[in-house]
Amino acid sequence: MPKKVLITGGAGFIGSHLCDRFIAEGYDVVAMDNLLTGSLSNIEHLFGHPSFTFYHHDVSTFVHVPGNLDYILHFASPASPIDYLKMPIQTLKVGSLGTHNLLGLAKSKNARILIASTSEVYGDPQVHPQKETYWGHVNPIGPRGVYDEAKRFQEAITMAYHTYHGLEVRIVRIFNTYGPKMRLDDGRALPTFMSQALRGEDITIFGDGSQTRSFCYVDDLVEGIYRLLLSDYSLPVNIGNPDEITIKAFAEELVELTKTGSKIVYRPLPKDDPQRRKPDITRAREVLGWCPKVSRSEGLKKTLTYFKRAVGVE
């Protein structure tokens, strides 16, 4: 009998890729999403598949899945600044109430649960690169605090269920990820820069562009998550690509890739925006035998094909 997995946020960018991976691995997949930021277009190719079920539901209220359940992957949450600044209460609720509901479900089903945390738990870091033992530098009442603290609380309650109830838990700290199925209006650097370039618009950089990010292709991320879920490791694990680049250099790469001749313009930097972001993936290498395989140049070419269709410039 196939194992059964619940994926919350299953219609989102990363969640939909996870649905594809677990279907390909022979699992029965239950996707759950309130479609606040997710899109049915990401998973519509799975509708009618005998091993796939979709529930349109908000996990912050109550969660019930009939029958047995082997695994839960909790990926429900607004994840970009444009979303969580617009929906601060929903972001806090899905990180707190939603996580509590799913931990309770995991306990009742005797299921293993993997929580999607984020590099944002490190805030604007004073340690570089960021390793899992770093506690972070976060402004809890700043504009980004609704997301950062939701994820930090999520980790705390997950570990409490692990230590108090003996629940099997996994925690992945996701660094900047990109690939097909990202929303054009996501607000993050890659979809913003790429859609602006393809439309022939100016590319907008916030700040002077000296801040850094480390971009991981979504297939690599999904592989790391899959390995972590099936591992015996319960502490947080960074999954990301340590190939660090400045935002200015990244914008210039996209101008070159799209060959649109877009100009780069600068706007004021948002409050509490992290200045440096690079994962230390030693733990992922040692515990999971994982490291990213897709180079940024290869991943960007694959992503560009998707964005050309989405923007309508093929």
N, C-alpha and C positions, 0 to 999 in steps of 0.2 A: 504493500500500500504506500503511495507517495506521501512524503512528508508535506505538511501544510504550513505556509508562512503568511502572516499578515504584514502588509507594508503600508504604513500610514504615510500620507503625502504621496501616495502612489501615482497620482497624475502630475506630479511636479517634475522638474528637470532630472534630479538624481533618482527620485523614487520611481519614475517610469523606466529608467535604464535598469534599475534593480528588478522591476517586474519582468523585463525582457530576459535578464540573466537567470532568474529563478525558474521561469518557464522553460528556458533552454536546458536547465539542469534537471528538469523532470519533476519539479515541485508543483503542488497545488497552491496557487497564489490568490490571496484575497487582498485587493487594493482598496484603500479607504482614503477619501479626500473630500473636503468641503468645497473644493474648487475656488477658494478665495484667491489663490495665486496659481494653482495647478490648472491644467487644461485637458479636457477629454481627448483632444487631438493627439496627445502624447501616447495614449494607450488604446485608441479606437481600433488599432489593428489587432488587438488581443480580444476584443469583444467577439463572442461566439466560440472562442477557444474553450474546449471542455475542461481545462485546468485553471481557468481564470474567472474570478468573480469580482465585481466592483460594487462598493457601497458608497453612496453620496452621503457623507456623514461628518460631523464635527466632533473630534475626539475629546474636546474640552467639556462636552456635556456628559456623555456616558458611552461606553464601548461594550458591545456584545457581538461575539462571533459564535455561531452555533457549531457544535461538534468539537472534535479534537483540534489542537493547535500546537505545533512543535516550536515555531519561532515567531518572534515579533521584531520588526525593524521599524523604529519610530523616527520617521523623517518628516512628520507634519510640522510645519512652521514657516511663516514668512522668513526669507533668508537674505534678502537684499535690503540695503538702507532705504531705498525708495518705498519698499513695502512696509518694513517694520516702523518707519517713521510715520507712515500714514495709518498704520494699524497697531499702535502700541499696546492697547489692552488685549487684543486678540493674540499678539505675540507673547505677552506675559502669561496669558491663560493656557495657551497650548504647551508652553514650556513647563508650567506648574501643574494645573489641573489635568491637562491632557496626559502628561507623563505619569501623574499619579494614577489616573484611570487605567493606563496601559500596564503599569507595574502590577496593579491589582488583577488585571486580566491575566497577565503572565503567571502570577502566583496561583490563581484559580485553575489555570489550564496546565500548570507545571511546565510552562514553556520557557525557553531561553529568550531573553530580550536584548536587542542591540539598540543603543541610544545614539542618535546622530548629534554629537556636539560639534564644536567649531573652534577654529583658531582664534575666534573673537573672545574666548575665555581668557586669552592672554592680554587683551586690551591693546593699548599702545605700549609695546613691550620694552622693558629696560634690559632684557637679556636677549642675546642674538647668537645663533639661531634659537628658536624656541623649542625647548624639550619639555616632556610631559611633567617633569618635576618642578617646573617654574609655575608659581602661583598666580602670576599675572599682575597687570597694572590697569585697573578698570575704574572708570568714573560711574558709580552706580546711579547717580541722578542726572547724568548727562543724556543727550538725545539718543545715544547708542546704547545706554544702559538697559533699555527695555529688552533688547536682544541679548546683550552680553550676560546680564544677570539671569535672564530666563534660562540660558544654557548652563550657567554655573549652578543654579538651583537644580536644574535637571540632572546634572552629574551628582550633586549631593544627595538627592532623594534616591537616585538609582543605587548609589553605594550603600545608603542606609537599608534599602531592601535587601541588598546582597549580604550585608553583615548581620542584620537583625533576623531576616527571614530565610537566609541561605539561598536566595533567588540567584539563578544563573544569569549574569549580566555581562554585557560587552559595551564599551564606550569608545566610539571613534571620534577623534577631533579632526574635522575636515578643513583643509586649507583651500585656497582659491581653486576652483574647478571650472572647466569649460568644456564645451562640445555641443553637438546637435541637441535640439530640443530646448535650448535656452530661450527665454523670452526676449524679444527685441527691446521691450521697455523695462527690462530687468533693473537697469540703473547701475549695474556693475560695469567695470572697465571694459571687458571684452565685448559684450553685446552692444554697449553704447558706442564704442569706437568703431566696431565693425559695421554696424548699421549706419552710422553717420558717414563713414567712408564710402559705403556702397551707394548711398543716396547723393554723394558728392557734396556733403555738408562739411563745415568745419568740425574738426575733432576737438572736443572740449576736455581739457585737463583741469582738475581741481588742485590748486597749489602750484608749485613750480615744477612738478613732475619728478622730483628727486626721491619721492617715497617709493618703496619697493614692494613688489608682490612676487609670489612664486606660483605659477600656473600649472595645474595637473589636469591631464586629459581624462575625461570621464570614464573611459574604459579601464584605465589604470586604477582610478578610485574604486570602481565597482569590484575589481579584482581584490583590492586590499580589504574592502568591507566583507566580501565573501569569505576570505581567509580568516579574518578576525572573528566572524560569527561562528565558524566551525572550529576555532582554536579553543584552548583551555585557559585563556588569559582574561582576567576580569578588570584590570586597571586600564586607564585611558591610553589610547595609541594614536599618535599623529599619522595621518595618511595625507600625503601631499608630495609635490615635486620640489626638491630643494634648489632647482635652477632659478635663482633670484634675478630679477630684472627691474630697472626703474620704470615707472609709469611712462615717462617721456620716451625712453627707448622702445617700450612696448608699443606706444602709439605710432612711432616711426616705423616699426616692423609691419604694422597693419597697413599703413599708407603704402609701403613698398609692396606688400602682398596683394592688396586690392588694386593697385595701379590707378588710383582715382585722382591723385594729386591734391587731396584734401589738405587744407592748412590746419595747423595746430594752434588753438587759442587757449588762453588760461583764465580760470575763474578762481575766486577765493576758496581756500581749503575749508571743508566742513569741520565743525567742532569735534575734537577727540578722534579724528581720523588717524589710524595707525600709520606710523612713519616707516616701519620696516616689518616685513613678514617673510619668514623663511622657516620651514619645519626642520627640526632635527629628526631624522627618520631611523635613527639607530635601533630604537625599540622595534619598529616594524620589520626591519631587516633581520634582527636576531630572533624575534618571537614568531614572525609570520613567514620569513623568507621572502619578503615582498620588497620590491623597489619599482619605481615607474619605468616603463619600457618605451612609451611614445614620446618622441622629442617634440618640443614646442613647434618647430617648423612643420613637422608631419601632422600634428594635431590641429594646427591652425588651418592647414589646407583642407582637412576633412570638415572642419567647422565652417569654413568659408563656403563650401558647396551647399551646406544646409542654409546658411544665411542668405545666399543669393536667391534661393527658392523662396525663402520667407519674405525677403524684401521685394522680390519680383523683378530682378534685374538679370535673369539668365539670358 
